[in-house]
Amino acid sequence: MPISESRLEQLTELAVQLLLDLTAIPAYSKAENNKAQKLVEQLTSYGLFPGRLLNNVILTDNNVGEKPVLLLNSHIDTVKPVASWTMDPHQPILKDDKLFGLGSNDAGASVVCLIMAYLHLSKKTQPYHLILAATAEEEISGYQGILHVLDHIAAIDFAIVGEPTNMQMAVAEKGLMVIDAVARGVAGHAAREEGINAIYEALNDIDLIRKCRFEKISDYLGETMATVTLIHAGTQHNVVPDHCEYVIDVRSNELYTNQEIYEILQNRVKSKLTPRSFRLQSSSISLDHPAVLRGNSIGLTPYGSPTLSDQALMVNPSLKIGPGLSSRSHTANEFIEVNELRQGIKIYIELLDELEL
């Protein structure tokens, strides 16, 4: 059901002010307490009854029972500012209908737009139980953010994950796996060409990884990619190294599990591979899901997202969608446009109001 223009303007004004207040508070991952407390105070001033789970802020409606559970989720933590900011990243300013400040785009805009959508949607009975979680530690995929929340709330049937997608529907998201690799050799004196050079052993394996192609190609995420990004070996110039370490960055599509990718790579190389974690899996949602069908009906475009979010830590179906552009995230002079906030609120409401899951 469309939202009236007057109501939309009211919610947009609230969103702008809330985002100004929140962006002024530093909230690097694991240090979100002050921002979480400010958010609790602001939500209380709206007549809501927020709760805290560590540095996560939770809202639940009273619409419980045998209905499916819909989660609205985005994160309040930020990365640290890069050196090239030309203004104070924690002194947000509103200029030419743009709100500048660290975390304004990623993902403060999603947080405030989801809150405004919650304010509107929870005013009437919906065919679902609505929960909102503004969570910590997303930027580091930490254990005290969305994972902690999911352990303490009702089982989720569907989630909206707020990240900057220009309010288009990310129906698939690439996963991430970091692998530590060790190539072994035999030490010797470089002048006598003794030993087995671990660097050369590693180079052979790295070439195999570079040439590796994963056969299953996703319509939305393309190929799974494995890229060597770090390497270290040697102690001094005249010693043939017996040990070479390197790191592989793997970005998986939804057609492979991280475990499968690890096994493919380990069977291909002689180096010992040790994944740091399997948990950040790729995710996707059926194109026949009611939320995707509703999105299609209101003109949203489905696509595949190459960037990681808390979606990777959820087992339930989810859709990543939010105001702003991913290309602005983690950059100097980060900003969000006021019109993007307005559109974000409008589309969230049109997407979710009276949605039958």
N, C-alpha and C positions, 0 to 999 in steps of 0.2 A: 504494500500500500504506500503510495507516494507521501512524502512528508511535506507539510505546508511550507511556503517560503518564509513566513514569519517565524515559525518554529525552527527552521533550519538556520536562519540568521541568529536567533537567540543561542542556539547550541554552538554555532561557530564562534560567537563572541566569547562564550564560556571556554571553548577549546583554546582560543588564542591566549587568553589570560592564564589558564592553567598551564599551558606549555611555556609561557614566559616564566612562571613561578618555578616550574620543575627544572627547566634548563639552567636556571641560576644556581642550582645545587649540584656540585660535583658528585658523581656516582660511578666511579670506576668499578669494575667487577670485583666483588667481595667487599666493597665499601659503599653499599647503597643505603645504609641505615637512615641517613638524614633525608634523602629523597623519599624513601618509603614512608617515613613519618609525616613529611609534608603532604604526601598524597593522601594518607589517612585523614589528616585534618581537612583537606579540601573536599574529599568525598563526604565526610561527616557534615560539612557545611551545606552540601546539596541535599541533606536529609537522608543520606544513605547510611548503611551500617557496615563499614569495612572491617576486615580482620587482618591480622598479620600472621604469617608463617615465616619465621626468620625475617629476611629482607624482602619477602614477597607480600603483596597486598591483594586481598581476596574480597570479592563481592559475590553474594548469591541471592537470587530472588526467592520468593516464598512459594514458587510454583513447583513444588515437589510432588511426588507420587510416582505413578508408573510411566511417566513421560521420559523420552530420551533426554540426554544431557548434552547441552551445547556449551562449549568453552570458548570465550573470547580471550586471547592471550597475546601479549606483546611484552617487551622488556624495558626496564628502566635503567639498566647499566649502560655504560659507554666505554669505548676505548679511550686511551689517553690522547690528548691533542697532539697533532704533528707540529713541527717547529715553524711551519710557514703560515700559521694563522696571523692575520694582520689586525686582529681585534682580540679582546679578552674572550676566550671561548666560554667563560662562565658569567659573562655579562651580556645576556641576550638583548638584542635590539630589534625593533620592528621598523623597517625602512622600505618604502616603495612596495608595500604589501608583501614583504618577505621577512620572515622571522629567522634571524641569524643566531646560532649558538650551538655548542657541542651537543650532539644527540638530538637536535631538533628534527632532523630527517630520519635518523636511525637511532632509536625508533620512537622518539617522543611523539611524533605526529600520529603514529599508529596508536600509541597508548591513549592519547587524549580523544582521538576520534572514536575508538572503541568504547571509552567511558561515556561519551555523548550518545553513542548508539545504545549502550546499556540503559542510560537514563530514559531514552525514548521507548525502547522495546519492553522494558520492565514495567511500564505504566499500565499495561494491559496483559491479559492472559495470553500466553503464547503456547504453541503445541509442543513446547520443550521446556526443560528446566535450564535456566540461564546462569552461568557462572563466568565471572571475569577474573583473570589473574594477571596482574602487572608484576613481572617476575625479574629476579636477579640473575646474574652470572651467565647470561646468554652469550656474551662475547667470548667466553672461555669454555662454553659447554659444561659448566660446573655442575656439581652434584647437589648444591643447595638452592637451585633455581627451580625450573619447571619440574625436574625429577622429584624434588622434595614436595612440591605442590601436588603432583599427581598421586603421590603416596598418601595424601591426607584429604582428598576430596572424592566425591562420587566418581564412579567409572564413567569415562567420557565416551559418548557416541560419535561426536563430531566436533572439530575445533576450527576456528578461524585464527590463523597466526599472522599477526600484524607486522609486516616488514615493508620497506619501500619497494613497491612493484608498479607504481603509477596507476594503482587501483585496477590492474589487470590480474587475472587469476593464474597463479603459479600452480599448475595441476601436477607438477613433478619437480623434484628438487634433487640435485646431485648430493651424494654422500661424500664423506671424507674418511680416509685412512692414512695414517702416517706410519711408515715402516722403517725401522732401523736395520741397516744391513752391514754385515761384516764379512770382508774377504780375507782369507788367510793365505800366508806365504811362508817362506823360510828366510830368516835373516842371514845376511852375508856381507862381505866387504865389497863395496861398489867397484874398487879398482880391479878386483879379480873376477868380476861378474859372477860372484857366488850367490847361492840361494835362489829363492823363487820370489819375485817381486810382487807383493800383495797389491800394489797399485795397478800393475798390468792385469792381475787376476780380476780386480774390480772393474777395470776398463772393459774387459771382455764381457762381463755381466751387464755393465751399464749399457753397452751397445745392444745387447740382447733385449734389455728393457726398453731402450729407445725405439727399437724396431717392433716391439710387441704390439699387436693389434687385437683387440677384443672383438669377437665376431658379432655379438649382439648389439645392434645400434638402435637407440631409442628414438621414437618419433619426435619427442620433445626435448630430450637431453643429449642427443647425439651419442658419440663414442665415450666409453670409459677410458680415462687417461691415467697413465702412470709416468711421473716425471721425477728424475733425480735432481734434487735441489741443493744438497749439501754434500761435501766430501772432505775427509781429513785423513792424513797418513804421514808417517815419517817422523824421525827424531833428529836426524842430522844428515848433511849432504853425502857423507861417505858410507852410509849404512843402508843396505837394501832392506826396505821395510817388510816386516812379516805380518802386518796388520793394517787394514784400510777400512775405515768406516764411511758409510754414506747413508743418505736419507732419501726415501722415495715418498713423494706426495701423490696419493691416489684419489682421483675424483670419479666416483662410480655413478653409472646410471641405474635406473630401477630394475634392470634386467639381470643384474648380478648382486649377490650379497658380498660384503667385504671378505667373508671367509673364503668364498669361491675365488675371488681375485687373488687373495694371498696364496692359495694353493696353486693357481695357474703360474704366478710369478716364481714361487719357490721351486716348482718343477722345472722351470726354465733356466735357472741360474745355479751356480755352485755356492755363492755367498749364503751365509746364514741370515735369514730374514726373521725379524721379530716385530710384529705389529704392536703399536702402542695401545691400540684399542680396536675392537670390532664394532663398537656401539653406534657410531655416527653413520648409519645406513642411509642410502638413498630412499626417497619416499615418492609415492604417487597416489592419486585418487582416481577412481573410476570416472570416466566421462559421462556415465549414466547416473552419477550421484545427484540427488535432488538439488544440492547447492550449486553444482556445476551447471545443471540444466537451468536453474533460476538465473545464474549469472549469464548464461548464453541469451536468455530471454530479455535481459535488460541491456544487452549490447557489450558485455565484457568479453575479452579475448583470452583464451587459454594459452599458456606457454610454459616452457620448462626453465627453471631457475638454476643458474650455475652456482649460486651462493648458498652457504649453509645457514640454517636457523634452528630454533628449538623444535621444528618439525621432525628433525632427525631423531629426537628423543621420545617421540610419541608413537604408540602402536595403533592408535585409533585413526580413522580417516581424517584428513585435515586439508585445508586450503590456505595457501599463503597469499595474502592480499593486503595492501596498505598504501597510504598516500606517500608521495615522494618518489625519488629516483634512486635506484641502487648505486648509480655512478657517483652520487654525492656522498655516500657513506664513507666515513673515515678520512674525509678530505678537509683541507683548510677552509675556513669560512663557510662551513656547512649551513644550509638553510632549508626552510620549507616555505612555500607560498601559501598565503591565507586562502586563496581559492582552492588549493590542493586539500586543505583541511575541510573546507566546505564540501567539496566533492567526496572526500573520504567519508564524512558523516552521512551524506546523502546515499551513497552507494552501499555502505554497510547496512543501513536501515532497509533499503529496497531489496537487498540480497537476503536479509534474514527475517523480516517481518512476516509472521504467519507461515514461515517455512516448515513444511512437513518433512521430517527426517525419516 
